[in-house]
Amino acid sequence: MTTSWADSVAASEEEAVAAAPAPAAAAAAAKFSSDQASQPRPTRRTYVPPHLRSRPQSSVAPAPPSAAAPAVIDRVGYGGPPAGSWSTGGFRPDAGRSGGGHVPAGGRNGRGGGRDRGRDRGVNPFADKDGLEQGIVGQENAAINFDAYEDIPVEATGNNVPPPAGTFADIDLGEALNLNIQRCKYVKPTPIQRHAIPISLAGRDLMACAQTGSGKTAAFCFPIISGIMRGRYVQRPRGRTAYPLALILSPTRELSIQIHEEARKFSYQTGVKAVVAYGGAPINQQLRELERGVDILVATPGRLVDLLERARVSLQIIKYLALDEADRMLDMGFEPQIRKIVEQTGMPPCGLRQTMLFSATFPKEIQRLASDFLSNYIYLTVGRVGSSTDLIVQRVERVHESDKRSHLMDLLHAQRENGFHGKQALTLVFVETKRGADSLENWLYTNGFPATSIHGDRSQQERELALRSFKSGRTPILVATDVAARGLDIPHVAHVINFDLPNDIDDYVHRIGRTGRAGNTGLATAFFNENSSSLARPLAELMQEANQEVPAWLTHYASRSHGGGRSRRSGGSRFGGRDFRREGSFNRGTDYYGGGYNSTGHGVSAGYGGYGVYGTGVTSAWE
Ligand SMILES: Nc1ncnc2c1ncn2[C@@H]1O[C@H](COP(=O)(O)OP(=O)(O)OP(=O)(O)O)[C@@H](O)[C@H]1O
């Protein structure tokens, strides 16, 4: 394949790579072919072309006039779920939506304004479709390869960093939560959990970075649930306004749904109630759910602002604030909304609430912004910040724009031939635009590959349907825009294909992080051409750092490129993403603690006095 841009890059090895892309991908795919499942046949009857798909129906009710109620302080002790609260009122199952919370039929129970506490009356989140739950004590989640996490570098900076825990038993999370951890088949905490949970339980603010798929959701959910269980919190005022104690914000609807599903599992029978609110879904149902009481509100920022403006939610007694994908939440797109929510809606200021920020990537400029929301916080990094995990095999192939489709087809055929397809080996294809997603989905389908798509122009119902269809393997290929790039935890995603590369290397990190999760291996293939030239350098650096084979043509291309793609290494240590406070005035290290650990929590280097203790200015734990 000879192209004008390719000609500008060094010759011989490039030709070899470009000439045989499909076998290379096939060989890579073959490495992952252990899970073989039969290929579903395309069933055209169920396919609805993108242009015929229905648009979302809007059913937003007019805002009722409502005065913000003051927080009423009236302590109610928590000593386990209140007895007798659940004897009346039946249940009705989730209303069809995957993320729908349980909807008790009995209406508001007891105390108004949010006390619907006690043993969950809703669907058991651990039950199978017949309503049966397996025994609580079971085997370790067989998919988790914990060896992959040993010796991962860990660094914590800040004052008086609480020591990490070794096991869940070392952490006193409370009996009911411990039972749910067993139900989830979590046997040991992942490194981020080992370190972050004790920090949060000690009441400290936290900015935490850990690689994709490493268990960050539980790392912020467990301390919140445990804190609410043990806390002697206020009885919420009666009325239509909901007063959550914890707020978890995430950038996408699907991620909020997923976090809510996780939070429901973790809080099952703890007396702590989690509710989700996100855009694109009828607000009335969410309002009804909120009226029944909420301890933990999981929300997307837009819908939350709507609820705040309608005075249906008050943040006045928030005790815990967690931002998942915090760097995304504080970048240009979301920052004004987040500031409004955190600073202008009566939420207790930092210092009076506890704030936790989590992501796999944390650019320095965002850290600086984020520090406005934190007080005397600990900066925790587990693994190389912003790096991809070594568990993901990364391939980059040079493909001219006009050849992308046929190249993708070669790849998918090769996968099929190698038995690397079907329910146990899902393929996620990222594209740049919504139109591109529709068009590629259509084309794949027409060519015999059952595919669906998810992007911002599809109705919420369609988006959720697409995800379900993908997860179940009915359509084992999902074409997605960046709406699916962050946080989604879909089992059996074996291959992520960057059909179009993103402009920002951090987006690439999150995209490929949809595979290789929880200690499993995964494959990521990127189609590279002149349109993605700004990514050449950070991509080559990232691959090198993750011990990946970097094609010579990419190295060459990177050496000629003029940056862009936001070099991940800007202004930091070799691995980037270090605590920004350690640069500038903090760098002189007066009351700073810098500790390096391996994942087992045994310090390999630690000291007071901050930066200086490492002598070279490079944190030893990273090397
Ligand atoms: N201690 C544990 N033991 C076993 N499995 C775990 C444990 N903690 C989390 N998991 C599982 O690991 C998977 C990934 O967790 P999670 O989605 O929280 O990752 P993440 O770090 O938030 O990823 P991302 O950066 O992509 O958002 C989930 O399926 C979760 O159930």
The ligand as a Tripos MOL2 file, in Angstrom:
@<TRIPOS>MOLECULE
LIG
   31    33     1     0     0
SMALL
NO_CHARGES

@<TRIPOS>ATOM
      1 N1        -11.5580   -7.0150   44.7200 N.pl3     1 LIG1
      2 C1        -12.0520   -7.4770   43.5820 C.ar      1 LIG1
      3 N2        -12.0350   -8.7910   43.3080 N.ar      1 LIG1
      4 C2        -12.5170   -9.2700   42.1450 C.ar      1 LIG1
      5 N3        -13.0500   -8.5000   41.1590 N.ar      1 LIG1
      6 C3        -13.0830   -7.1840   41.3740 C.ar      1 LIG1
      7 C4        -12.6010   -6.6070   42.5910 C.ar      1 LIG1
      8 N4        -12.7940   -5.2630   42.5040 N.ar      1 LIG1
      9 C5        -13.3690   -5.0280   41.3190 C.ar      1 LIG1
     10 N5        -13.5530   -6.1730   40.6340 N.ar      1 LIG1
     11 C6        -14.1350   -6.3140   39.2780 C.3       1 LIG1
     12 O1        -13.2180   -5.7190   38.3750 O.3       1 LIG1
     13 C7        -13.9120   -5.1670   37.2660 C.3       1 LIG1
     14 C8        -13.4050   -3.7530   36.9870 C.3       1 LIG1
     15 O2        -13.7570   -2.8970   38.0430 O.3       1 LIG1
     16 P1        -14.1530   -1.3730   37.7870 P.3       1 LIG1
     17 O3        -15.1850   -1.2790   36.7080 O.co2     1 LIG1
     18 O4        -14.4550   -0.7740   39.0940 O.co2     1 LIG1
     19 O5        -12.7830   -0.8050   37.2020 O.3       1 LIG1
     20 P2        -12.2920    0.6980   37.0470 P.3       1 LIG1
     21 O6        -10.9490    0.7730   37.6690 O.co2     1 LIG1
     22 O7        -13.3380    1.6320   37.5480 O.co2     1 LIG1
     23 O8        -12.1440    0.8150   35.4660 O.3       1 LIG1
     24 P3        -12.2390    2.1160   34.5040 P.3       1 LIG1
     25 O9        -10.9800    2.8890   34.6950 O.co2     1 LIG1
     26 O10       -12.3530    1.5450   33.1510 O.co2     1 LIG1
     27 O11       -13.4470    2.8800   34.9420 O.co2     1 LIG1
     28 C9        -15.3850   -5.2190   37.6050 C.3       1 LIG1
     29 O12       -15.9620   -6.2810   36.8990 O.3       1 LIG1
     30 C10       -15.4090   -5.4960   39.0860 C.3       1 LIG1
     31 O13       -16.5450   -6.2370   39.4720 O.3       1 LIG1
@<TRIPOS>BOND
     1     1     2 1
     2     2     3 ar
     3     2     7 ar
     4     3     4 ar
     5     4     5 ar
     6     5     6 ar
     7     6     7 ar
     8     6    10 ar
     9     7     8 ar
    10     8     9 ar
    11     9    10 ar
    12    10    11 1
    13    11    12 1
    14    11    30 1
    15    12    13 1
    16    13    14 1
    17    13    28 1
    18    14    15 1
    19    15    16 1
    20    16    17 2
    21    16    18 1
    22    16    19 1
    23    19    20 1
    24    20    21 2
    25    20    22 1
    26    20    23 1
    27    23    24 1
    28    24    25 2
    29    24    26 1
    30    24    27 1
    31    28    29 1
    32    28    30 1
    33    30    31 1
@<TRIPOS>SUBSTRUCTURE
     1 LIG1         1 GROUP 0 **** ****
